[in-house]
Amino acid sequence: MSLLKIMLKGNISLEQRMDVLKFVALSSITLLLGLQPSGGFAHDTAYAPKPSNQRAIEFPDTNKYKTLAVDLHIHSVFSDGHVWPNIRVAEAQQDGLDAIAMTEHLEWQPHLADIPHPDRNRSYQEAAESAKGSDLIVLSGSEITRYLPAGHINAIFINDANKLINVEGAAKNSTDTEVFGKAAIKWPAQEAVEAAHKQGAFMFWNHPNWSNRETSGITKINTFHAKNAEKGKLHGIEVANTHWYAEAAFQTALDYDLALIGTSDVHDLIDWDYLPHEGGHRPVTLVFAKEKTADAIKEALFARRTAVWFKNLLIGREKDLGPLLAASLEVKSMKYQPDTVIAEIEIKNTSDANFDARYTGPYSLGLSSDRFQLPAHSTTVIEVKPGKRLEALELPITLENTLVTPETHATMVLKAALK
């Protein structure tokens, strides 16, 4: 007999009925979120269903590096997010991510009255504990939060988040969000940057176009960030965050040799914000690492070996995006239609991108125009009309859903030959 039926029989006390209701409510929430209940609730491992082919973010390894999908900007209830850290772990597992970084605001703490936590490492610790036994890497991070000119800066690979915040006086133990926050931002942002730098942190400028919304809304680096970039204390910049891409931020990355970063900056549920059940996905940074370890991710980030996957747009420097595209698109076969000189070229796409291709070669295609699509994880046959039988053909294409500069698409040449 179920617990609910026992309760309805009326042969248990009111206190026992309340305990049963709490259990049923928690179990319902657990099932709704796609988790499997285990011994407890708050601190358990995140058990998420295996990612589906439609939801998991998948890009092939290049000929030299592993392609790792990471999200380096995530919030939970330990700052201004609305879920416990183990939910962030479960979502990342569903999305097939290789790593996430918990990056709570140090100064902005709207839940202090409900979740007072003097140790700013707690979010990372909860997530790391939840991810034990899985393939997901959880990285320690924090978000330094100030008004202009510093704005918001994420510091990843830190050892102790508590050293990145300094609140003096009675406000240090206050659970009043406004009192604590006003006291916390009095500590100069540069001091927080220096504290993170001493811990060997990888730091990037968050949502730089937001920092200019009082004026043009166009990213323009200021003296604060320019000096830190020149001194090796700013290493990356978000070119995509939530639902926007900023071409001026991309140009800033090129001008100041900053890593290209794309993040979800998620506060609610990933499913609410990015609708993966409808084919959407969170923005992520693709890190080209020597192996799948935290140290290798760190090395790759400092080496600026990154690209950004945002909606159906791939953003990256040519040296990084070129090898990924070469690994993603492969000519599988070439043949001629019977009694013709019309070639059929079979192209396989092993990536998540639906490539919008434009043929730039000298021959006609068996299409209404020079543009065609190479759908994700599919094989497409393209007709080429060279006018005579050739043993090999080259297909120079421009991929219009890629950017290697803010104004330039990636190009490549697919080579086909008769067997």
C-alpha positions in Angstrom: 0.0 0.0 0.0 1.4 3.4 -0.9 2.3 6.1 1.7 -0.4 8.3 0.3 -3.1 5.6 0.6 -2.0 4.9 4.2 -2.4 8.6 5.0 -5.8 8.8 3.5 -7.0 5.8 5.6 -6.9 8.2 8.5 -5.1 5.9 10.9 -1.9 8.0 11.4 -1.3 11.2 13.3 -1.3 14.7 11.9 2.5 14.9 12.3 2.9 11.7 10.4 0.6 12.9 7.7 2.8 16.1 7.3 5.9 13.9 7.0 4.3 11.9 4.3 3.2 15.0 2.3 6.8 16.4 2.5 8.2 13.1 1.2 5.6 13.0 -1.7 6.3 16.7 -2.6 10.1 16.2 -2.7 9.8 13.0 -4.7 7.6 14.7 -7.2 10.1 17.5 -7.6 12.9 15.0 -8.0 11.0 13.1 -10.8 10.0 16.3 -12.5 13.6 17.4 -12.8 14.5 14.0 -14.2 16.5 12.9 -11.2 16.5 9.5 -9.4 16.1 9.8 -5.7 18.7 8.2 -3.5 19.4 8.3 0.3 18.9 12.0 0.9 18.2 15.2 -0.9 20.5 18.3 -0.7 23.9 16.7 -0.9 23.3 13.7 -3.1 24.9 12.8 -6.4 23.1 14.3 -9.4 21.4 11.4 -11.3 20.3 12.6 -14.7 19.0 10.5 -17.6 21.5 9.8 -20.3 21.7 12.6 -22.8 19.7 12.1 -26.0 21.3 12.6 -29.4 19.1 15.6 -29.9 20.2 17.3 -26.7 23.9 16.5 -26.2 26.3 19.0 -27.6 28.7 17.1 -29.9 31.7 18.2 -31.9 34.5 16.0 -33.2 38.0 16.1 -31.9 40.5 17.7 -34.2 43.6 16.0 -35.6 45.6 17.4 -32.7 43.3 18.2 -29.8 40.2 16.9 -28.0 37.2 19.2 -28.5 35.7 19.8 -25.0 32.4 21.6 -24.5 32.4 23.7 -21.3 30.2 26.3 -19.7 32.3 28.8 -17.5 29.5 31.0 -16.2 26.8 29.4 -14.1 24.8 30.5 -11.0 22.9 28.7 -8.2 21.1 29.7 -5.1 24.5 30.5 -3.5 24.2 33.8 -5.3 21.4 35.0 -7.6 20.5 31.6 -9.3 17.4 29.7 -8.4 18.5 26.0 -8.2 20.8 24.0 -6.0 24.3 23.2 -7.5 23.5 19.5 -8.1 20.9 20.6 -10.6 23.6 22.4 -12.5 25.5 19.2 -12.6 22.5 17.2 -13.8 21.8 19.7 -16.6 25.4 19.6 -17.7 25.3 15.8 -17.9 22.1 16.0 -19.9 23.8 18.4 -22.3 26.8 16.2 -22.7 29.2 18.8 -21.4 32.8 18.0 -20.4 33.2 20.7 -17.7 31.3 23.5 -15.9 32.5 26.2 -13.6 30.4 27.4 -10.7 30.8 31.2 -10.7 28.7 32.8 -8.0 28.6 36.5 -7.4 30.9 37.2 -4.5 29.2 40.6 -3.6 25.7 40.2 -4.9 23.9 37.8 -2.5 20.1 38.1 -2.7 19.5 34.8 -0.8 21.6 35.7 2.2 18.6 35.8 4.6 17.6 32.2 3.6 21.0 30.7 2.8 23.7 32.5 4.8 27.1 31.0 3.8 30.3 32.8 4.9 32.3 30.3 2.9 32.2 31.4 -0.7 33.5 28.0 -1.8 30.3 26.1 -0.9 28.7 26.2 -4.4 31.7 24.6 -6.0 32.1 22.1 -3.2 28.4 21.1 -3.5 28.7 20.7 -7.3 32.0 18.8 -7.2 30.6 16.4 -4.6 27.5 15.9 -6.8 29.6 15.2 -9.9 31.7 12.5 -8.2 31.8 9.2 -10.1 30.8 11.0 -13.4 32.8 12.2 -16.4 31.9 15.8 -15.7 34.7 18.1 -14.5 33.6 20.8 -12.1 35.9 23.9 -11.9 36.1 26.4 -9.1 35.3 30.0 -10.0 33.7 33.2 -8.8 32.2 36.3 -10.4 33.8 39.6 -9.2 30.9 42.1 -9.4 31.3 45.9 -9.6 30.0 49.0 -11.3 31.9 50.4 -14.2 34.6 50.5 -15.2 35.3 47.0 -13.9 31.8 45.6 -14.5 31.7 41.8 -14.0 34.8 39.5 -14.2 34.8 35.7 -13.9 37.9 34.1 -12.3 38.3 30.3 -12.9 40.7 27.8 -11.4 40.8 29.6 -8.0 41.9 27.9 -4.8 39.9 29.9 -2.3 37.0 32.2 -3.3 37.0 33.8 0.2 40.3 35.7 -0.7 38.5 37.5 -3.5 36.1 39.4 -1.2 36.8 41.7 1.6 34.0 43.1 3.8 34.7 45.1 6.9 32.7 46.0 9.9 29.3 44.7 11.0 28.3 44.2 7.4 30.6 41.2 7.2 28.1 39.1 9.1 24.9 40.8 7.8 22.2 38.8 6.1 20.8 41.9 4.6 21.5 41.8 0.9 21.8 45.6 0.4 23.9 46.1 3.5 26.3 43.3 2.6 26.5 44.3 -1.1 27.2 48.0 -0.5 30.0 47.1 1.9 31.4 44.5 -0.4 31.8 46.7 -3.4 33.8 49.2 -1.5 36.9 47.0 -1.8 38.6 48.1 -5.1 37.9 45.8 -8.0 41.6 45.8 -8.9 42.4 44.3 -5.5 40.0 41.4 -6.2 41.7 40.9 -9.6 45.1 40.8 -7.9 43.9 38.3 -5.4 42.6 36.0 -8.2 45.8 36.5 -10.2 47.9 35.3 -7.2 45.9 32.1 -7.3 46.7 31.6 -11.0 43.2 32.3 -12.1 42.0 32.5 -15.7 40.0 35.7 -15.9 37.5 36.9 -18.5 35.3 40.0 -18.9 31.6 39.1 -18.7 28.9 40.4 -21.0 30.9 43.5 -22.1 28.1 44.9 -24.2 26.0 45.1 -21.0 28.6 47.3 -19.5 28.0 49.9 -22.1 24.2 49.8 -22.2 24.0 53.3 -20.7 25.6 54.6 -24.0 25.9 52.8 -27.3 25.6 49.1 -26.2 28.7 48.4 -28.3 31.7 46.9 -26.6 34.6 49.2 -26.3 37.4 48.2 -23.9 38.2 50.7 -21.2 41.4 51.6 -19.4 40.7 49.2 -16.5 40.4 46.1 -18.7 43.0 47.2 -21.3 45.7 47.6 -18.5 44.8 44.2 -17.0 45.0 42.6 -20.5 48.4 44.1 -21.2 49.7 42.9 -17.8 48.4 39.4 -18.2 45.6 39.7 -15.7 42.7 39.5 -18.2 42.7 36.5 -20.5 39.3 36.2 -22.1 36.1 38.0 -23.1 32.5 36.8 -23.5 31.5 37.2 -27.2 28.3 35.3 -26.5 26.2 35.2 -23.4 22.6 33.9 -22.9 20.9 35.0 -26.1 23.2 37.6 -27.6 26.4 37.6 -29.7 28.5 40.8 -29.7 30.7 41.3 -32.8 32.5 44.2 -31.2 33.5 41.9 -28.3 34.9 39.5 -30.9 37.0 42.3 -32.4 38.2 43.3 -28.9 39.4 39.7 -28.4 41.4 39.8 -31.6 42.8 43.3 -30.7 43.9 42.3 -27.2 44.7 38.6 -27.7 41.9 37.4 -25.5 40.3 34.0 -25.5 36.8 33.8 -27.1 34.3 32.7 -24.4 30.6 31.7 -24.8 28.5 31.0 -21.7 25.0 30.4 -20.6 25.2 32.7 -17.5 22.2 30.5 -16.4 20.1 31.5 -13.4 16.9 29.5 -13.9 16.7 26.1 -15.4 18.6 25.4 -18.7 15.4 23.9 -20.0 13.5 27.1 -19.4 16.1 29.4 -20.9 17.3 27.4 -23.9 14.5 24.9 -24.7 16.7 21.9 -25.5 13.5 19.8 -25.9 12.7 22.1 -28.9 16.2 21.8 -30.4 17.9 24.7 -28.6 21.1 24.6 -26.7 23.1 26.8 -24.2 26.0 28.8 -25.6 29.3 27.0 -24.8 33.0 27.5 -25.2 34.7 24.8 -27.2 38.1 24.2 -25.7 40.8 22.5 -27.8 42.7 20.6 -25.1 45.4 18.0 -25.1 43.3 15.7 -22.9 40.1 15.8 -20.8 41.4 17.0 -17.5 41.1 20.3 -15.5 44.8 21.0 -16.1 44.5 20.5 -19.8 41.5 22.8 -20.0 43.4 25.5 -18.1 46.4 25.2 -20.4 44.1 25.5 -23.5 42.3 28.5 -22.1 45.5 30.4 -21.3 46.7 29.4 -24.8 43.5 31.0 -26.3 42.6 27.7 -28.1 38.8 28.2 -28.0 35.8 28.7 -30.2 32.2 29.5 -29.3 29.1 27.6 -30.2 26.1 30.0 -30.1 22.7 29.0 -31.6 23.8 27.8 -35.1 26.9 30.0 -35.2 30.5 28.8 -34.8 32.9 31.7 -33.8 36.6 31.3 -33.6 40.0 32.3 -34.9 40.9 30.6 -38.2 43.7 28.7 -36.6 41.3 27.0 -34.2 38.1 26.8 -36.3 39.9 25.5 -39.4 40.9 22.1 -37.8 37.4 21.7 -36.2 35.7 22.2 -39.6 38.2 19.8 -41.2 37.2 17.2 -38.6 33.5 17.9 -39.0 33.1 17.7 -42.8 34.4 14.7 -44.7 33.9 13.6 -48.3 32.8 9.9 -48.2 32.5 9.1 -51.8 32.4 10.4 -55.4 30.7 8.8 -58.4 29.2 9.8 -61.7 25.6 9.3 -62.6 25.2 6.6 -65.3 25.9 7.8 -68.9 26.6 11.3 -67.7 29.5 13.6 -66.5 27.4 14.7 -63.5 29.3 13.9 -60.3 27.6 13.0 -57.1 29.7 13.8 -54.0 28.7 12.4 -50.6 29.6 14.7 -47.7 29.3 13.6 -44.0 28.8 16.1 -41.2 29.8 14.8 -37.8 29.1 18.0 -35.8 26.1 19.7 -34.2 26.2 22.6 -36.7 23.8 22.8 -39.6 26.3 24.2 -42.0 25.1 26.9 -44.4 27.5 26.4 -47.3 28.1 28.5 -50.4 30.0 26.9 -53.3 32.7 29.3 -54.7 34.2 27.0 -57.4 33.9 27.2 -61.2 31.4 24.5 -61.9 27.6 24.4 -61.8 25.8 22.5 -59.1 22.7 20.4 -59.5 20.9 23.0 -57.4 18.9 26.2 -58.0 21.8 28.2 -56.6 25.3 27.9 -55.2 24.0 27.6 -51.6 23.2 24.4 -49.8 23.0 23.0 -46.3 24.9 20.3 -44.6 22.7 19.2 -41.8 24.1 18.1 -38.4 25.1 14.5 -38.0 23.9 13.7 -41.5 25.2 12.7 -45.0 24.3 14.9 -47.9 24.8 14.3 -51.7 25.8 17.2 -53.8 25.7 17.2 -57.7 28.6 18.9 -59.5 28.6 19.5 -63.3 32.2 19.8 -64.4 31.3 19.2 -68.1 33.7 16.3 -68.4 34.7 13.3 -66.5 37.4 14.1 -63.9 39.1 11.7 -61.6 39.1 14.2 -58.7 37.2 17.4 -57.9 37.7 20.2 -55.4 34.7 21.9 -53.8 35.8 25.3 -52.3 33.0 26.5 -50.0 32.3 29.3 -47.6 30.5 28.3 -44.4 28.2 31.2 -43.7 27.2 30.2 -40.2 30.8 30.6 -39.1 32.9 33.6 -38.2 36.7 33.8 -38.1 36.6 37.6 -37.7 33.5 39.7 -37.1 33.1 40.2 -40.8 34.6 37.1 -42.3 33.3 33.6 -42.7 35.4 30.5 -42.6 36.4 28.8 -46.0 37.6 25.4 -46.8 38.1 23.1 -49.7 36.5 19.6 -49.8 38.4 17.2 -51.9 36.7 14.3 -53.7 38.1 11.5 -55.8 36.8 8.4 -57.6 37.7 5.2 -55.9 
